[in-house]
Amino acid sequence: MTDSDKKQWIVMQCHDAWHDAQGNPGEHKIPLEGYDIPMTKIDALQALKEAEANRPDEDFSIRKIADVHQLDL
């Protein structure tokens, strides 16, 4: 299985929410409901196109979710 075949991508909605330490506009991204279940990169790109077509006045992107590893303490 290649990296792009793994279900590790979700669609995020982009919101301008704050300024960073240098005073530049920051960008806040939250998972888009209905597109927040991990999918392959190809499926995520298709979902991104759908979200953009359905909501043309809003901004979206895809993000790779991080692997979660259990720490044995």
N, C-alpha and C positions, 0 to 999 in steps of 0.2 A: 504494500500500500504506500503510495507516494504521499508527501506532505500535503499536497492539494486535495487528495482524496479523503483525508481525515475530516471528521465532523468537528471543526473547531472554530468556525466563523459565525458571527452574528451581525445583524444590521443595527446600527446606532443612529439615533436622531441627534443632530448637532444643535446646541443652544449657546448663544453668547451669554455668559453668566457672570463673569467677574474679570478683574484685571490681574495680571501676574505681578511679580515683585518689581519688575521694571516699568510698570504702568501700561504695558501693552494689553490690548483686549485678549482675554482668555477665551477658551472655547470649552464648553461643558457638553459631554456626550452621554446619553443614557440609552440603554437597550430599547429598541422599538418593539412595543407589545405586538405579539403575533409573529415576529421575526427574531425572537430572542432565544430560540432553541438552536443549539449548535448544528451547523450544516456544513457541507463541503464548500470549498471556495467557489466552485462553479455555481452551485445552488445559491450561495450568498450573493453573488454578482447578479443573478437573475432576480432574486428577491429585492435587491437594491434598485434595479430597474423598475420593478413593480411599485415599490414605495415611492420612487420619484415620479412615476406616471400618475399615481393616485393622489399625490400631495405635492404638486409642482412648486408651491410657494415655500416649501420647507427644505432643509438640508439634511442629507443622510450620508453615511459612510459605512463600510464594513470594517470589522475589527476581528483580529485573531484572539481568541480567548487563551489565557495562560493555562498551562498544565498545572494541576494541583497535586502536590506530593504530601503525603502524610509524614509528619515528623514523629519519630519515636523518642519520646522524652523520658 
